[in-house]
Amino acid sequence: MTDSIMSKAATMEIPINSNGDTGTLPEDDSLEQDLQQVMVSGPNLNETSIVSGGYGGTAEGIIPTSSIKGSNMHHSSSSSSMSADDATRGVAVEKIESVKKWGMNTYKCTKQMISERFGRGSRTVDLELEAQIEVLRDTKRKYQNVLRLARALTNHFYNMVQTQHALGDTFADLSQKSPELRDEFGYNAETQKLLCKNGETLLGAINFFVSSINTLVNKTMEDTLMTIKMYENARLEFDAYRADLEELSMGPRDAVTMARIDAAQQQYQVHKEKYERLRSDVTIKLKFLEENKVKVMHKQLLLFHNAISAYFAGNQQQLEQTLKQFNIKLKPPGADKPSWLEEQ
């Protein structure tokens, strides 16, 4: 009896409430008291059973920890499901807001575009920059024409070289089969082979020229034109929000209108900064593009002139020297063809 009282007294010394803090609990609530004390100070619950009636009690009051685990798991799963629902709801709200902003921006820009097209709206114009952009677009059209003609020349010249190669082989074969014309066929075979060799060298120079022009037109110029397109879109948005702010400023000045004017002023400032930033980007890219274009075209036009002149002058040594000067390496015959293993 004394041991039972002492055991019960021991379990009553540090009462713990449901939050894990010390507090006052009724003396006859010993089961919850012991349970909470074991949960706080006892060993791992995965390996422990909880005993009611004190640590010295009988085994009749053993409560398996699985029941506590199940309760906690149910509570945590319900909490996680609520968190998932909140997250899903938040994402949906963000998407709705994003679509709303996109729709409003599209409406304002479309309205501004129609107003400009019919002459009723004003637009921001940088005359110097607009002139440079127009020059770039005209330059790109002309360079695209040069690229088209250079590719056509490459194709025609390649066919001619292939024809010379076939003709040289035919002359060489006839030289072996026609003893009476062996020397004549032999001379022509050697001439066609030499022309074919020089033609392949010239093709290497022309291909390098075409590749460089293609990079300049379809990558360097196109990159600058993409920035210009972004600049023009930013200009349209800036003018749309500027017109919206001017329209609101001309209306009544009640509390609701003033709030709308403040919001419009903020949007106007954001789009103004974006417009000015992209205008600066376009100016810098146009400057670098012009410098790069002059440097590239100076090199490529010199190469094209020297290679064509040396070929038609029959100066094989000068033609090979031109390729070395511009670090052009010719691919050996058949280098572009896949091996028999790759064809399998």
Secondary structure, DSSP 8 states (H G I E B T S, - for coil): -HHHHHHHHHHTSS-B-TTS-B----TT-HHHHHHHHHHHHSS-GGG--B-SSSTT--GGG-B-HHHHHHHHHHHHHHHHHHHHHHHHHHHHHHHHHHHHHHHHHHHHHHHHHHHHHTT-S-----HHHHHHHHHHHHHHHHHHHHHHHHHHHHHHHHHHHHHHHHHHHHHHHHHHH-GGGHHHHHHHHHHHHHHHHHHHHHHHHHHHHHHHHHHIIIIIIHHHHHHHHHHHHHHHHHHHHHHHHHHHHTS---HHHHHHHHHHHHHHHHHHHHHHHHHHHHHHHHHHHHHHHHHHHHHHHHHHHHHHHHHHTT-HHHHHHHHHHTT-----TTTTS--HHHH-
